């Protein structure tokens, strides 16, 4: 079997315009397999359409932190924005999102890969690029959340909206960034994996990061037309790449620092 490419996307956050731009780029490259690492909803205006589109085109869909807490039927929300994003979804989508698997394991070019949203223990535990050694090693561990599968050599995750690649101790950790809510550089980013599927033997293997420009102003206009709350925060994130928490607090960028709340 020859080399195959798999596109990894994540953190679309209701930004349908960004998603369609990335999907068009993926299709233009002839890539047919798409794995989604979660956070389909929240922050942006069209979570319903994003969920439907990802169910249509993604071979693998994984649970994100927003997908877990936003559709919770027993949770009471204390902000207008959270109530708006939840109500914008259909109830059948609430059920689908919360039932998504925690992780996805597979082999590629003789390497054991594991994909999840945020960490090996929980979709709500954030591991940033400036992690310590214990956090790094812990990302490769089997936990109650991952189950007892083969220990991975390569782990890909998302959540922080901050793409990076790191190899230590014979293992590789990478973050695929965000399609719909990329911070610092607001241009959507996704990852292409290339290798030989299910091969037990070593073979060529690559991880490529791809940035895809799109019409962010058009997406902001949609949010405005739909009456979505927190428009100034959304504009800060998708136009300037500045986390809305920093905008509201009037502070310098903190999203990627440990001191930032999750």
C-alpha positions as CSV (number, residue, x, y, z in Angstrom):
1,X,0.0,0.0,0.0
2,X,1.3,3.4,-0.9
3,X,1.4,6.8,1.0
4,X,-2.0,8.3,2.0
5,X,-2.9,11.7,3.3
6,X,-5.3,12.5,6.1
7,X,-6.5,16.0,6.9
8,X,-6.9,16.9,10.6
9,X,-9.2,19.8,11.5
10,X,-10.4,21.2,14.8
11,X,-11.9,24.1,16.7
12,X,-14.3,25.3,14.0
13,X,-16.4,26.9,16.7
14,X,-19.4,27.7,14.5
15,X,-17.4,29.5,11.8
16,X,-18.8,28.0,8.7
17,X,-17.0,30.4,6.3
18,X,-13.6,29.3,7.6
19,X,-14.7,25.6,7.5
20,X,-15.7,25.8,3.9
21,X,-12.5,27.5,2.9
22,X,-10.5,24.7,4.6
23,X,-12.6,22.0,3.1
24,X,-12.2,23.5,-0.4
25,X,-8.4,23.4,0.1
26,X,-8.5,19.8,1.3
27,X,-10.6,18.8,-1.7
28,X,-8.3,20.7,-4.0
29,X,-5.4,18.6,-2.8
30,X,-7.3,15.4,-3.5
31,X,-7.5,14.4,0.2
32,X,-10.5,12.2,1.0
33,X,-10.0,11.4,4.6
34,X,-10.8,14.1,7.3
35,X,-10.5,13.6,11.0
36,X,-12.0,16.2,13.3
37,X,-10.6,16.8,16.8
38,X,-13.6,18.6,18.3
39,X,-15.1,21.9,19.3
40,X,-17.6,22.3,16.5
41,X,-19.7,24.8,18.4
42,X,-19.7,28.0,20.5
43,X,-17.9,31.3,19.9
44,X,-19.3,31.6,16.3
45,X,-22.7,31.9,14.8
46,X,-23.4,28.7,12.9
47,X,-22.8,25.7,15.1
48,X,-25.8,23.9,13.7
49,X,-24.5,24.1,10.1
50,X,-20.9,23.2,11.2
51,X,-22.1,20.1,13.0
52,X,-24.1,19.0,10.0
53,X,-21.2,19.6,7.6
54,X,-18.7,17.8,9.7
55,X,-21.0,14.8,10.1
56,X,-21.2,14.8,6.3
57,X,-17.5,15.0,5.4
58,X,-15.5,13.8,8.4
59,X,-14.6,10.1,8.7
60,X,-13.7,10.6,12.4
61,X,-15.3,13.0,14.8
62,X,-13.9,13.5,18.4
63,X,-15.4,15.2,21.5
64,X,-14.2,18.7,22.4
65,X,-14.7,20.6,25.6
66,X,-17.4,22.9,24.1
67,X,-19.2,19.9,22.6
68,X,-19.3,18.4,26.1
69,X,-20.5,21.3,28.3
70,X,-22.5,23.5,25.9
71,X,-25.2,20.9,25.0
72,X,-25.6,19.6,28.6
73,X,-29.4,19.5,29.1
74,X,-29.0,19.8,32.8
75,X,-26.7,22.8,32.9
76,X,-28.0,26.3,33.5
77,X,-26.0,29.0,31.8
78,X,-25.4,32.4,33.3
79,X,-24.5,34.4,30.1
80,X,-26.6,35.4,27.2
81,X,-24.0,34.1,24.8
82,X,-23.9,30.6,26.1
83,X,-27.7,30.4,26.0
84,X,-27.7,31.7,22.4
85,X,-25.1,29.2,21.2
86,X,-26.9,26.3,22.8
87,X,-30.3,27.3,21.5
88,X,-28.9,27.7,18.0
89,X,-28.2,24.0,17.9
90,X,-30.9,21.3,17.4
91,X,-31.6,18.9,20.3
92,X,-30.5,15.9,18.2
93,X,-27.2,17.7,17.8
94,X,-26.8,18.0,21.6
95,X,-27.1,14.3,21.8
96,X,-24.7,13.6,18.9
97,X,-22.0,16.0,20.3
98,X,-22.0,14.6,23.8
99,X,-21.8,11.0,22.6
100,X,-18.6,11.6,20.5
101,X,-15.6,9.4,21.3
102,X,-12.8,10.8,23.5
103,X,-9.9,9.7,21.2
104,X,-9.0,7.9,18.0
105,X,-6.1,5.5,17.8
106,X,-4.5,4.2,14.5
107,X,-1.3,3.2,12.9
108,X,0.5,5.1,10.1
109,X,3.9,4.2,8.7
110,X,4.8,1.9,11.6
111,X,3.9,4.6,14.2
112,X,1.1,4.3,16.7
113,X,-0.9,7.5,16.7
114,X,-3.5,8.9,19.1
115,X,-5.7,11.9,18.5
116,X,-7.8,13.7,21.2
117,X,-9.0,17.2,21.9
118,X,-7.1,18.6,24.9
119,X,-5.3,16.1,27.0
120,X,-5.1,12.3,27.8
121,X,-7.3,12.7,30.9
122,X,-10.0,15.2,30.0
123,X,-11.4,17.5,27.3
124,X,-11.4,20.2,30.0
125,X,-7.7,19.9,30.9
126,X,-5.6,22.3,28.9
127,X,-2.0,21.6,28.0
128,X,-0.2,24.5,26.4
129,X,2.9,24.7,24.3
130,X,5.0,25.8,27.3
131,X,4.2,22.5,29.2
132,X,6.7,20.9,31.6
133,X,8.2,17.4,31.1
134,X,5.6,15.7,33.2
135,X,2.8,17.2,31.1
136,X,4.5,16.2,27.9
137,X,5.0,12.5,29.0
138,X,1.5,12.4,30.4
139,X,0.1,13.2,26.9
140,X,1.2,9.7,25.8
141,X,-0.2,7.8,28.8
142,X,-3.2,5.4,28.8
143,X,-5.9,6.8,31.2
144,X,-9.5,6.1,32.1
145,X,-10.5,8.4,29.3
146,X,-8.3,6.9,26.6
147,X,-8.6,3.2,27.5
148,X,-5.9,0.6,27.4
149,X,-4.9,0.7,23.8
150,X,-1.3,0.5,22.5
151,X,0.9,3.4,23.9
152,X,1.2,6.0,21.1
153,X,4.5,7.2,19.6
154,X,2.7,10.2,18.1
155,X,0.0,12.3,19.7
156,X,-2.0,15.0,18.0
157,X,-4.4,17.3,19.8
158,X,-6.0,20.8,19.6
159,X,-7.9,22.9,22.1
160,X,-5.3,25.7,22.6
161,X,-5.8,27.3,19.1
162,X,-2.0,27.3,18.9
163,X,-0.3,25.0,16.5
164,X,3.1,23.5,17.3
165,X,5.3,20.4,16.8
166,X,7.7,18.9,19.3
167,X,9.7,15.7,19.5
168,X,11.3,14.5,22.8
169,X,12.1,11.1,24.3
170,X,11.5,9.3,21.0
171,X,7.9,10.6,20.9
172,X,6.2,13.3,18.9
173,X,3.5,15.7,20.1
174,X,1.8,18.2,17.9
175,X,-1.1,20.6,18.1
176,X,-3.2,21.2,14.9
177,X,-4.4,24.7,15.8
178,X,-7.9,26.0,15.0
179,X,-9.9,26.3,11.8
180,X,-12.5,28.8,13.0
181,X,-10.9,30.7,15.9
182,X,-7.2,30.8,15.3
183,X,-5.4,33.1,17.7
184,X,-2.3,35.2,17.3
185,X,-2.5,34.5,13.5
186,X,-6.2,34.4,12.8
187,X,-5.7,32.6,9.5
188,X,-7.3,29.1,9.7
189,X,-4.9,26.3,10.1
190,X,-5.1,22.5,9.7
191,X,-2.7,19.6,9.5
192,X,-2.0,17.0,6.8
193,X,-0.6,13.6,7.9
194,X,1.0,11.5,5.3
195,X,2.1,7.9,5.6
196,X,1.3,4.3,4.9
197,X,-2.0,3.3,6.6
198,X,-1.9,0.4,9.1
199,X,1.7,-0.4,8.1
200,X,3.5,-2.3,10.9
201,X,6.8,-1.4,9.4
202,X,8.5,2.0,9.3
203,X,7.8,4.0,6.2
204,X,7.9,7.7,5.2
205,X,5.8,9.9,7.5
206,X,5.1,13.6,7.5
207,X,3.2,16.3,9.4
208,X,2.4,19.4,7.4
209,X,0.7,22.6,8.7
210,X,-1.5,24.5,6.2
211,X,-2.9,28.0,6.5
212,X,-5.9,28.9,4.5
213,X,-7.1,32.5,4.1
214,X,-10.9,33.2,4.1
215,X,-13.3,36.1,4.2
216,X,-13.5,36.7,8.0
217,X,-15.5,40.0,7.5
218,X,-18.2,38.0,5.7
219,X,-18.4,35.6,8.7
220,X,-18.6,38.5,11.1
221,X,-21.4,40.0,9.0
222,X,-23.4,36.7,9.3
223,X,-22.9,36.8,13.1
224,X,-24.2,40.4,13.2
225,X,-27.2,39.5,11.0
226,X,-28.1,36.6,13.2
227,X,-27.9,38.7,16.4
228,X,-25.2,36.7,18.0
229,X,-24.0,38.1,21.4
230,X,-20.4,39.1,22.1
231,X,-19.8,40.5,18.5
232,X,-16.9,42.6,19.7
233,X,-15.2,39.6,21.2
234,X,-15.8,37.5,18.0
235,X,-14.4,40.3,15.9
236,X,-11.3,40.5,18.1
237,X,-10.6,36.8,17.7
238,X,-11.3,36.2,14.0
239,X,-10.1,39.5,12.7
240,X,-7.2,40.4,15.0
241,X,-6.4,37.0,16.5
242,X,-6.8,38.5,20.0
243,X,-8.5,36.3,22.6
244,X,-11.8,38.0,23.7
245,X,-10.9,37.6,27.4
246,X,-7.9,39.8,26.8
247,X,-10.0,42.3,25.0
248,X,-12.6,42.6,27.8
249,X,-9.9,42.7,30.5
250,X,-7.8,45.3,28.6
251,X,-4.7,43.2,29.1
252,X,-1.8,42.1,26.8
253,X,-2.2,38.6,25.2
254,X,-2.6,35.8,27.7
255,X,-4.4,33.0,26.0
256,X,-1.4,30.9,25.4
257,X,0.1,31.5,28.9
258,X,-0.5,29.3,31.9
259,X,-2.1,32.1,33.8
260,X,-5.0,32.4,31.4
261,X,-8.3,30.8,32.6
262,X,-9.6,27.9,30.4
